[in-house]
Amino acid sequence: MARPVTVIGSFVSPYVRKVLVCLMLKGLDYRIDPITPFFGNDEFARLSPLRRIPVLIDSEVVLTDSSVICAYLDEAYPGRPLLPVAPAARARARWLEEYADSRLGDLFIWSLFYQKIVRPAVWGEPGDLPRIERVLREDIPAALDYLEGELPADGYLFGDIGLADIALASFFRNADYADFTVDAARWPRVAGFVARILAYPAFAELKRFEDVQRNAEIKRRHEALLDAGAPLTDTTWGTREARRGMMRL
Ligand SMILES: N[C@@H](CCC(=O)N[C@@H](CS)C(=O)NCC(=O)O)C(=O)O
Protein backbone atom coordinates (compact mmCIF):
# COMPACT_ATOMS: atom_id res chain seq x y z
CA MET A 1 0.00 0.00 0.00
CA ALA A 2 1.09 3.57 -0.70
CA ARG A 3 2.28 5.51 2.35
CA PRO A 4 -0.48 7.29 4.26
CA VAL A 5 -1.77 10.60 3.00
CA THR A 6 -2.41 13.40 5.47
CA VAL A 7 -5.77 15.10 5.82
CA ILE A 8 -6.20 18.35 7.74
CA GLY A 9 -9.73 19.01 8.96
CA SER A 10 -12.33 18.08 11.53
CA PHE A 11 -14.21 14.79 11.29
CA VAL A 12 -17.40 16.82 11.63
CA SER A 13 -16.94 18.75 8.36
CA PRO A 14 -19.06 17.36 5.49
CA TYR A 15 -16.24 18.13 3.05
CA VAL A 16 -13.66 16.30 5.16
CA ARG A 17 -16.06 13.37 5.59
CA LYS A 18 -16.49 13.21 1.81
CA VAL A 19 -12.73 12.99 1.29
CA LEU A 20 -12.28 10.40 4.04
CA VAL A 21 -15.00 8.13 2.67
CA CYS A 22 -13.39 8.37 -0.80
CA LEU A 23 -10.00 7.48 0.70
CA MET A 24 -11.57 4.50 2.46
CA LEU A 25 -13.34 3.34 -0.73
CA LYS A 26 -9.98 3.42 -2.45
CA GLY A 27 -8.34 1.49 0.36
CA LEU A 28 -5.88 4.33 1.03
CA ASP A 29 -4.39 4.77 4.47
CA TYR A 30 -4.55 8.26 6.01
CA ARG A 31 -3.49 10.26 9.04
CA ILE A 32 -5.63 13.17 10.12
CA ASP A 33 -5.25 16.41 12.06
CA PRO A 34 -8.91 17.04 12.89
CA ILE A 35 -8.81 20.80 13.38
CA THR A 36 -11.66 23.27 12.97
CA PRO A 37 -10.70 25.78 10.23
CA PHE A 38 -11.11 28.77 12.55
CA PHE A 39 -8.33 27.33 14.71
CA GLY A 40 -5.74 26.88 11.96
CA ASN A 41 -2.22 28.28 12.50
CA ASP A 42 -0.11 30.30 10.04
CA GLU A 43 1.20 27.18 8.35
CA PHE A 44 -2.38 26.02 7.84
CA ALA A 45 -3.15 29.41 6.22
CA ARG A 46 -0.18 28.90 3.90
CA LEU A 47 -1.37 25.43 2.87
CA SER A 48 -5.01 26.48 2.55
CA PRO A 49 -5.17 30.00 1.08
CA LEU A 50 -8.89 30.33 1.86
CA ARG A 51 -8.27 28.90 5.34
CA ARG A 52 -10.70 26.12 4.68
CA ILE A 53 -10.72 22.42 5.37
CA PRO A 54 -10.05 19.84 4.02
CA VAL A 55 -6.40 19.95 3.00
CA LEU A 56 -4.79 16.83 1.56
CA ILE A 57 -1.04 16.23 1.62
CA ASP A 58 0.28 13.37 -0.47
CA SER A 59 4.08 13.58 -0.38
CA GLU A 60 4.86 16.85 -2.20
CA VAL A 61 1.28 17.30 -3.45
CA VAL A 62 -0.76 19.72 -1.30
CA LEU A 63 -4.38 20.32 -2.23
CA THR A 64 -7.42 22.09 -0.86
CA ASP A 65 -11.07 21.83 -1.84
CA SER A 66 -12.81 18.49 -1.51
CA SER A 67 -13.73 18.28 -5.22
CA VAL A 68 -10.16 18.97 -6.32
CA ILE A 69 -8.91 16.44 -3.78
CA CYS A 70 -11.36 13.72 -4.83
CA ALA A 71 -10.59 14.30 -8.53
CA TYR A 72 -6.89 14.00 -7.72
CA LEU A 73 -7.44 10.79 -5.76
CA ASP A 74 -9.40 9.32 -8.63
CA GLU A 75 -6.65 10.11 -11.12
CA ALA A 76 -3.65 9.28 -8.93
CA TYR A 77 -5.22 6.09 -7.49
CA PRO A 78 -7.53 4.81 -10.24
CA GLY A 79 -8.03 1.33 -8.71
CA ARG A 80 -11.56 1.89 -7.42
CA PRO A 81 -13.15 4.63 -9.55
CA LEU A 82 -15.33 7.22 -7.83
CA LEU A 83 -17.16 8.31 -10.99
CA PRO A 84 -19.07 6.41 -13.68
CA VAL A 85 -17.27 5.95 -17.01
CA ALA A 86 -19.82 7.15 -19.60
CA PRO A 87 -19.42 10.89 -20.27
CA ALA A 88 -23.08 11.82 -19.67
CA ALA A 89 -23.32 9.90 -16.39
CA ARG A 90 -19.94 11.27 -15.36
CA ALA A 91 -21.07 14.81 -16.00
CA ARG A 92 -24.29 14.25 -14.03
CA ALA A 93 -22.32 12.80 -11.11
CA ARG A 94 -20.10 15.90 -11.14
CA TRP A 95 -23.13 18.17 -11.21
CA LEU A 96 -24.67 16.39 -8.19
CA GLU A 97 -21.36 16.67 -6.36
CA GLU A 98 -21.30 20.40 -7.14
CA TYR A 99 -24.94 20.80 -6.11
CA ALA A 100 -24.14 19.12 -2.79
CA ASP A 101 -21.02 21.17 -2.11
CA SER A 102 -22.50 24.53 -3.04
CA ARG A 103 -26.27 24.41 -2.45
CA LEU A 104 -26.51 21.85 0.35
CA GLY A 105 -23.41 23.47 1.85
CA ASP A 106 -25.13 26.83 1.88
CA LEU A 107 -28.35 25.43 3.36
CA PHE A 108 -27.19 22.84 5.84
CA ILE A 109 -23.76 24.20 6.80
CA TRP A 110 -23.88 27.98 6.56
CA SER A 111 -27.58 28.48 7.27
CA LEU A 112 -28.16 25.75 9.89
CA PHE A 113 -25.07 24.10 11.33
CA TYR A 114 -22.98 27.29 11.42
CA GLN A 115 -25.84 29.39 12.80
CA LYS A 116 -27.07 26.90 15.39
CA ILE A 117 -23.80 25.30 16.52
CA VAL A 118 -20.63 27.05 15.34
CA ARG A 119 -21.56 30.68 16.04
CA PRO A 120 -22.57 30.08 19.67
CA ALA A 121 -19.75 27.59 20.33
CA VAL A 122 -16.82 29.33 18.58
CA TRP A 123 -17.76 33.00 18.60
CA GLY A 124 -20.08 33.13 21.62
CA GLU A 125 -22.77 34.85 19.58
CA PRO A 126 -26.30 33.80 18.65
CA GLY A 127 -27.07 32.41 15.20
CA ASP A 128 -29.16 34.29 12.64
CA LEU A 129 -32.69 33.15 13.56
CA PRO A 130 -34.52 34.73 10.59
CA ARG A 131 -32.06 33.00 8.27
CA ILE A 132 -32.63 29.65 9.99
CA GLU A 133 -36.39 30.06 9.77
CA ARG A 134 -36.28 31.05 6.11
CA VAL A 135 -34.19 28.09 4.97
CA LEU A 136 -36.33 25.66 6.94
CA ARG A 137 -39.52 27.13 5.47
CA GLU A 138 -38.46 27.73 1.86
CA ASP A 139 -35.00 26.81 0.69
CA ILE A 140 -34.52 23.35 2.17
CA PRO A 141 -37.95 22.10 1.03
CA ALA A 142 -37.15 23.36 -2.50
CA ALA A 143 -33.80 21.51 -2.47
CA LEU A 144 -35.46 18.33 -1.22
CA ASP A 145 -38.13 18.60 -3.93
CA TYR A 146 -35.34 18.77 -6.49
CA LEU A 147 -33.43 15.83 -5.01
CA GLU A 148 -36.62 13.74 -4.75
CA GLY A 149 -36.70 13.81 -8.56
CA GLU A 150 -33.01 12.91 -8.93
CA LEU A 151 -32.35 10.14 -6.41
CA PRO A 152 -32.98 6.41 -6.91
CA ALA A 153 -35.64 4.54 -4.91
CA ASP A 154 -33.00 1.99 -4.00
CA GLY A 155 -29.31 1.31 -4.55
CA TYR A 156 -26.90 4.05 -5.55
CA LEU A 157 -26.94 6.77 -8.19
CA PHE A 158 -24.57 5.13 -10.66
CA GLY A 159 -24.20 1.40 -9.99
CA ASP A 160 -21.92 1.06 -6.99
CA ILE A 161 -21.56 3.77 -4.35
CA GLY A 162 -19.54 6.71 -5.69
CA LEU A 163 -18.63 10.35 -5.33
CA ALA A 164 -22.09 11.79 -6.02
CA ASP A 165 -23.75 9.56 -3.39
CA ILE A 166 -21.04 10.38 -0.88
CA ALA A 167 -21.04 14.15 -1.47
CA LEU A 168 -24.82 14.42 -1.19
CA ALA A 169 -25.31 12.20 1.85
CA SER A 170 -22.47 13.79 3.79
CA PHE A 171 -24.44 17.03 4.27
CA PHE A 172 -27.38 15.24 5.82
CA ARG A 173 -25.24 14.08 8.69
CA ASN A 174 -24.53 17.72 9.57
CA ALA A 175 -28.22 18.45 9.04
CA ASP A 176 -28.90 15.83 11.69
CA TYR A 177 -26.36 17.48 14.03
CA ALA A 178 -28.36 20.68 13.57
CA ASP A 179 -31.57 18.74 14.43
CA PHE A 180 -32.94 18.58 10.91
CA THR A 181 -34.49 15.30 9.72
CA VAL A 182 -35.90 14.66 6.26
CA ASP A 183 -39.67 14.08 6.41
CA ALA A 184 -39.91 10.58 4.89
CA ALA A 185 -43.62 10.96 4.13
CA ARG A 186 -42.96 14.04 1.97
CA TRP A 187 -39.56 13.06 0.49
CA PRO A 188 -39.40 9.23 0.63
CA ARG A 189 -36.57 8.87 -1.88
CA VAL A 190 -34.36 11.43 -0.20
CA ALA A 191 -35.00 9.94 3.25
CA GLY A 192 -34.30 6.39 2.03
CA PHE A 193 -31.20 7.43 0.09
CA VAL A 194 -29.71 9.34 3.02
CA ALA A 195 -30.36 6.47 5.46
CA ARG A 196 -28.86 3.96 3.02
CA ILE A 197 -25.70 5.92 2.26
CA LEU A 198 -25.03 7.00 5.84
CA ALA A 199 -25.32 3.33 6.90
CA TYR A 200 -22.53 2.41 4.47
CA PRO A 201 -19.58 1.00 6.51
CA ALA A 202 -17.15 3.87 5.81
CA PHE A 203 -19.71 6.47 6.97
CA ALA A 204 -20.61 4.33 9.98
CA GLU A 205 -16.95 3.99 10.98
CA LEU A 206 -16.38 7.74 10.79
CA LYS A 207 -19.45 8.41 12.92
CA ARG A 208 -17.61 6.99 15.94
CA PHE A 209 -14.86 9.58 15.55
CA GLU A 210 -17.39 12.35 14.89
CA ASP A 211 -19.19 11.50 18.11
CA VAL A 212 -15.94 11.77 20.05
CA GLN A 213 -15.01 15.00 18.29
CA ARG A 214 -18.42 16.52 19.09
CA ASN A 215 -18.80 15.31 22.63
CA ALA A 216 -15.38 15.04 24.27
CA GLU A 217 -14.17 17.92 26.39
CA ILE A 218 -11.69 19.99 24.32
CA LYS A 219 -8.80 19.25 26.68
CA ARG A 220 -9.41 15.49 26.40
CA ARG A 221 -10.38 15.37 22.75
CA HIS A 222 -7.04 14.33 21.27
CA GLU A 223 -6.64 11.49 23.72
CA ALA A 224 -10.28 10.42 23.33
CA LEU A 225 -9.89 10.28 19.54
CA LEU A 226 -6.74 8.19 19.90
CA ASP A 227 -8.57 5.89 22.32
CA ALA A 228 -11.34 5.51 19.76
CA GLY A 229 -8.72 4.43 17.18
CA ALA A 230 -8.62 7.60 15.06
CA PRO A 231 -5.43 7.69 12.96
CA LEU A 232 -4.18 11.07 14.15
CA THR A 233 -1.08 12.88 12.88
CA ASP A 234 1.83 13.44 15.27
CA THR A 235 1.83 17.16 14.56
CA THR A 236 -0.95 19.72 14.36
CA TRP A 237 -1.74 22.73 12.20
CA GLY A 238 -4.04 23.99 14.94
CA THR A 239 -3.74 26.91 17.31
CA ARG A 240 -5.70 27.97 20.39
CA GLU A 241 -6.99 31.31 19.24
CA ALA A 242 -9.99 31.41 16.92
CA ARG A 243 -9.68 33.48 13.73
CA ARG A 244 -12.60 34.55 11.58
CA GLY A 245 -12.77 32.79 8.21
CA MET A 246 -12.00 34.80 5.08
CA MET A 247 -14.97 33.78 2.95
CA ARG A 248 -18.12 34.56 4.92
CA LEU A 249 -19.39 36.40 7.99
N1 LIG B 1 -15.53 24.10 -1.57
C1 LIG B 1 -14.81 23.70 -0.39
C2 LIG B 1 -15.59 24.12 0.85
C3 LIG B 1 -14.87 23.77 2.15
C4 LIG B 1 -15.48 24.46 3.34
O1 LIG B 1 -16.29 25.39 3.21
N2 LIG B 1 -15.08 23.98 4.52
C5 LIG B 1 -15.57 24.62 5.72
C6 LIG B 1 -15.69 23.63 6.87
S1 LIG B 1 -17.09 22.60 6.71
C7 LIG B 1 -14.52 25.65 6.14
O2 LIG B 1 -13.36 25.38 6.11
N3 LIG B 1 -15.01 26.82 6.54
C8 LIG B 1 -14.18 27.88 7.04
C9 LIG B 1 -14.37 29.15 6.28
O3 LIG B 1 -14.98 29.15 5.19
O4 LIG B 1 -13.90 30.16 6.79
C10 LIG B 1 -14.57 22.19 -0.43
O5 LIG B 1 -15.28 21.49 -1.18
O6 LIG B 1 -13.64 21.72 0.23
Ligand as a Chemical Component Dictionary entry (heavy atoms), coordinates in Angstrom:
data_LIG
# 
_chem_comp.id                   LIG 
_chem_comp.type                 NON-POLYMER 
_chem_comp.pdbx_formal_charge   0 
_chem_comp.three_letter_code    LIG 
# 
loop_
_chem_comp_atom.comp_id 
_chem_comp_atom.atom_id 
_chem_comp_atom.alt_atom_id 
_chem_comp_atom.type_symbol 
_chem_comp_atom.charge 
_chem_comp_atom.model_Cartn_x 
_chem_comp_atom.model_Cartn_y 
_chem_comp_atom.model_Cartn_z 
_chem_comp_atom.pdbx_ordinal 
LIG N1  N1  N 0 -15.529 24.098 -1.566 1  
LIG C1  C1  C 0 -14.808 23.698 -0.391 2  
LIG C2  C2  C 0 -15.592 24.118 0.850  3  
LIG C3  C3  C 0 -14.865 23.772 2.145  4  
LIG C4  C4  C 0 -15.484 24.461 3.336  5  
LIG O1  O1  O 0 -16.290 25.390 3.213  6  
LIG N2  N2  N 0 -15.084 23.983 4.522  7  
LIG C5  C5  C 0 -15.565 24.624 5.720  8  
LIG C6  C6  C 0 -15.694 23.629 6.869  9  
LIG S1  S1  S 0 -17.092 22.603 6.708  10 
LIG C7  C7  C 0 -14.523 25.654 6.139  11 
LIG O2  O2  O 0 -13.356 25.378 6.113  12 
LIG N3  N3  N 0 -15.009 26.823 6.535  13 
LIG C8  C8  C 0 -14.183 27.880 7.041  14 
LIG C9  C9  C 0 -14.374 29.154 6.285  15 
LIG O3  O3  O 0 -14.981 29.153 5.194  16 
LIG O4  O4  O 0 -13.898 30.164 6.788  17 
LIG C10 C10 C 0 -14.575 22.187 -0.426 18 
LIG O5  O5  O 0 -15.281 21.494 -1.176 19 
LIG O6  O6  O 0 -13.641 21.721 0.230  20 
# 
loop_
_chem_comp_bond.comp_id 
_chem_comp_bond.atom_id_1 
_chem_comp_bond.atom_id_2 
_chem_comp_bond.value_order 
_chem_comp_bond.pdbx_ordinal 
LIG N1  C1  SING 1  
LIG C1  C2  SING 2  
LIG C1  C10 SING 3  
LIG C2  C3  SING 4  
LIG C3  C4  SING 5  
LIG C4  O1  DOUB 6  
LIG C4  N2  SING 7  
LIG N2  C5  SING 8  
LIG C5  C6  SING 9  
LIG C5  C7  SING 10 
LIG C6  S1  SING 11 
LIG C7  O2  DOUB 12 
LIG C7  N3  SING 13 
LIG N3  C8  SING 14 
LIG C8  C9  SING 15 
LIG C9  O3  DOUB 16 
LIG C9  O4  SING 17 
LIG C10 O5  DOUB 18 
LIG C10 O6  SING 19 
# 
